Amino acid sequence: MGSIEAVLDLDKIRADIARLEEEAAAPALWDDVVNAQKVTSRLSFLQGELRKVQTLRGRVEDLGVLFELAEDEGDADARAEAESELVSVKKAVEELEVRTLLSGEYDAREALVNIRAEAGGVDAADFAEQLLRMYLRWAERHGYSTEVYDTSYAEEAGIKSATFTVKSPYAYGTLSVEQGTHRLVRISPFDNQGRRQTSFAGVEVLPVVEQSDHVDIDESELRIDVYRASGPGGQGVNTTDSAVRITHLPTGVVVSCQNERSQIQNKASAMNVLQAKLLERRRQEERALMDSLKGEGSSWGNQMRSYVLHPYQMVKDLRTEYEVGNPQSVLDGDIDGFIEAGIRWRKQSETADN
């Protein structure tokens, strides 16, 4: 516990909280709404982190007393309660330990997630929609705020793609291990002959850009199209051309946003997504250069997880070998075990490469 507290640097957290409390108390704070939200969000997160560590420290210290009392009284129920608390504390310490592994340049950022249907036709579109729900449910379980920027619905069922943000510190570092190709094997509900179908969906995770990132975008290199936003059958269609699609001509990167009410708001959101994609493109180019200098390729493959619903029930991460036998629970957002295993695996891979 002491080593974890040292890595988290509680003194720095306390100092940051004191500084942010001063900023939050300033009368002019809300003159800049974006900065005010950033300050209050960061303050709330750090206060929660400190409270979590302090509470866990107290639970660790109380464990010895619980076992001692159970031993002195010879009480089997008290002993069982102490054993249960020990298991719970161990799990909480392991979760906190995983947080100490998020030390990458952008790990503390919020996350921008893009999900797209790949091979598999209508089953792939349906799978992409299931993954969107899975991540939104995961964020909801943790109390993280989310915002869906754009959803492109498929004709028969599911979605072609979706882009959303997870607005919580360290969301990028946490979710970045989810990036890659996800594979679903099941009896297709869209096949009249009830045949088994394999389909794929891709997940891309980017750090939300900040003003300090300096990704220069020349307006003359953009093509901006506006169109009427729409939803699946039965949903209303906007009466104005408020949806925005931006194409970055030099790279061919295309982003779109249709969730806001005005064209100006949608353009601003789409520009944020474009900034994030161009930042990630720059990072990948720098990483490729470093890999070429080291004479090494990528340290892990693209396909990263299989969800098998037939002929047996299992979800397995192909990198970490972590697996569970309850796919429905995973698709309902219970993915913390996969994320923690992925973060540990990534850290071990980085250490091995260095």
Secondary structure, 3 states (H helix, E strand, C coil): CHHHHHHHCHHHHHHHHHHHHHHHHCCCHHHCHHHHHHHHHHHHHHHHHHHHHHHHHHHHHHHHHHHHHHHHHCCHHHHHHHHHHHHHHHHHHHHHHHHCCCCCCCCCCCEEEEEEECCCHHHHHHHHHHHHHHHHHHHHHCCCEEEEEEEEECCCCCEEEEEEEEECCCHHHHHHHHCEEEEEEEECCCCCCCCEEEEEEEEEEEECCCHHHCCCCCHHHEEEEEECCCCCCCCCCCCCCCEEEEEECCCCEEEEECCCCCHHHHHHHHHHHHHHHHHHHHHHHHHHHHHHHHCCCCCCCCEEEEEECCCCCEEEECCCCCEECCHHHHHCCCCHHHHHHHHHHHHHHHHHHC
